[in-house]
Amino acid sequence: MPETAETPPTARQWLGLVAVALGVALIVVDLTIVNVILAPIIEALSIGSSEAQWIQESYAITFAALLLVTGRLSDLYGARRIFLLGLAVFGVTSLLAASAPGGGLLILARFVQGVGGAMMLPTSLALLNATFTGRARGQAFAVWGSTIGAAAAVGPLLGGWLADISWRWAFGINIPLVALIVVGVLLHLDASPRTPGRIDGVGAALSAAGLGLLAFVLIEGRAYGWLLTTEPLEIGGFSWSGGLSPVFVALLLSVLALGVFWRRQTALGRAGDEPLMDVGLFSIRSFRNGNFVTLMVGLGEFGIIAVLPLWLQFALGYSAFEAGLALVALAAGSFVASGASFPMAATVPALAQVRIGLVLEAAGLTTLALTASTDSSWWLIALALFVYGIGVGFATAQVTNIVLVDVPERSGGQASGIQSAARELGSALGIALLTTLFFSTLASGMTDRLTRDGVAADEADRLGNMVTDSAGSVIGTLAAEPRTASAAEAAREAMAVGVQVSGYVCAGLLLLALAATLFMSPGKPRTPRTLKAQGTSDPKAPHGPVR
């Protein structure tokens, strides 16, 4: 029986894709932009290091914690409705953050802003999964994935530029963009089907607690100590200053919460009840193996972005804007991959594109590691990041395509939430791993160099700790003093070695992800015929009221 011919997407559908991609860009940029504008925030609001840290991390913690819950909400109430509600939350909290008179309100705004982001990411996947089929579906995911890679790179550039005007604009710029995206979604995306059902409240609480605590562990492990407390944790008037690290305790509680959550979801599924997460989705081979690859890709992809700006600014002397400009090469490569994937979609399967992307990512990172030094040329860095960005554009987009290709549309929100959680936790774990590795290499390398040059061991340790604790920002001050100029040079060399080690480790993790793809089958694109086999003859056929 011949397969039903595909209907090409309309201009309205492509415009809907643009609106969704812009929404995804907003939430990813806000994950990275605060790192660049933190210094002027500290100065303007007169806040301490503890508040500054929570301004950085609160968004990412709530963002990761709620992905499973919002994925289920997407199925029950319609992906478009939840996406629009997430945009509204994001816009209001951006206004609060932009006008915050002190650190307390800014931290609160960032926490709630993470809720808005968590509502938008999985629903963006569900919207694309339901709107596009066949070859166009791979093209839509290529745009989506390239947007994530590009936005992660553009965040520091945008932050560096806006920091020269006012840090408040880093949040204020979101407000007109949110309004524009809302109009685009309402005009160009169809209302999404709703699935009758309910939310498992206990499961929602367990998943949010487990994922939120795990995100805290991965983000803050180096700051507070992995086993014993190395720095006090201060929240309001509460201080955790000794004994077992709050990170270790949070890890134990996270494992307990997620274990109970999994057992509960399994029991509800067997009883024919309505679990928050359908564990039966993991019986789908493409979904199960694809999520493992997603986790590995997250590990290898985003960790390097956390350490590169430090090397560019403090070892090579770039300004925040110049460092962000170097990362634009990554964004450019990501969009090149997006454009290339359109003609490739007809002849190159999504799995093959993932493998091409992983190879290119590993090649770009290896090139960066080979050329990293105290005087690396800008064009070599940009070339390595461009190749890496092409790989990100292929791998990030098409691994999502593979994960969702065999998932029934009625479970698209849940599946998207799980895949988003795998991506975010992989990214958090990669950042934790890479920053720990980078700073450990920096401290030991600098101390060893100074000791070889005849500096007393105690003084070498003191200088090494000074540079590490400042994340390298003190290098310029050390270089300005003749007495400590040699320490500054030792720090620059140690930073270059840290980038080398980080590059090789990330490349290795991506090659491990490449090996994992050998256990994945290509998976056939969804077409009208395959949709019918899944019980949905029309990709937009509702399973309930639309919203």
Helices and strands as residue ranges (DSSP letters): H 11-45, H 49-65, H 67-77, H 79-99, H 103-131, H 134-163, H 169-172, H 174-188, H 201-224, E 233-235, E 238-240, H 246-270, G 279-283, H 285-301, H 303-310, I 311-315, H 320-344, H 350-371, H 378-404, G 409-411, H 412-452, H 457-469, H 475-480, G 482-484, H 485-516, G 517-519, H 528-533
